[in-house]
């Protein structure tokens, strides 16, 4: 059973709005992220405590539930832990997806195939295929369910990259720029809209 944790509890202060609701061509950012995940995955969305994002974001189905994070100020690792705890114990492997790091079409399927083909790998992330020097790694993180208890043992203020460091990780080269974007500012959102809809770069003049 594939699991997926979508991290959407951030404040979005630099963006000036809730990132999960950012408009993309035909859907919200949260709806887009969920649509890129495997249909059969058990998906949970971590939101601020007391909030409910699914209806506002136009997500009508396909999500097992929302999990409230009562201490957003501690950073994203607490959201990771809450999401992992909410998944069924049999979830394996598990995607960890920040809502503001857009998924590329086809990436999740390629990552699942790569992890299945390499039993020694404990976790996997995409890496830029277009940069010969200092390529960036991106999202999502795909990790084996066997790592769950080790990740849950860390304090709420920990970091996912440090928690995964002792395990055998790998990188999957990916040509699309989408997994390496981070939507922090309004111009980042505009860049994503233009990547998804090239016509947005040269909007038609209205009479």
HUFENFEN-V892718 format. One record per backbone hydrogen bond with DSSP energy under -1.0 kcal/mol. CO is the residue of the C=O (numbers start at 1). NH is the residue of the N-H. Records with the same first field share a line. If there is no record, write none. Layout:
CO=NH  NH
This chain:
1=92
2=42
3=95
4=44
5=97
6=46
7=99
12=16  17
18=21
19=22
20=30
22=29
24=27
27=24
28=32
29=33
30=34
31=35
32=36
38=41
42=4
43=64
44=6
45=67
46=8
47=69
48=51
53=57
54=59
55=58
65=45
67=47
69=49
71=74
72=75
76=80
77=81
78=82
79=83
80=84
81=85
82=86
83=87
88=91
93=3
94=143
95=5
96=141
97=7
98=101
100=183
104=107
106=110
107=111
108=112
109=113
110=114
111=115
112=116
113=117
118=121
122=144
123=170
124=142
125=172
126=138
127=174
136=128
141=96
142=124
143=94
144=147
145=148
147=151
148=152
149=153
151=154
155=158
159=163
160=164
164=167
168=122  123
170=125
172=127
174=129
177=180
178=181
179=139
182=184
185=188  189
186=190
187=191
188=192
189=193
190=194
191=195
192=196
193=197
197=200
198=201
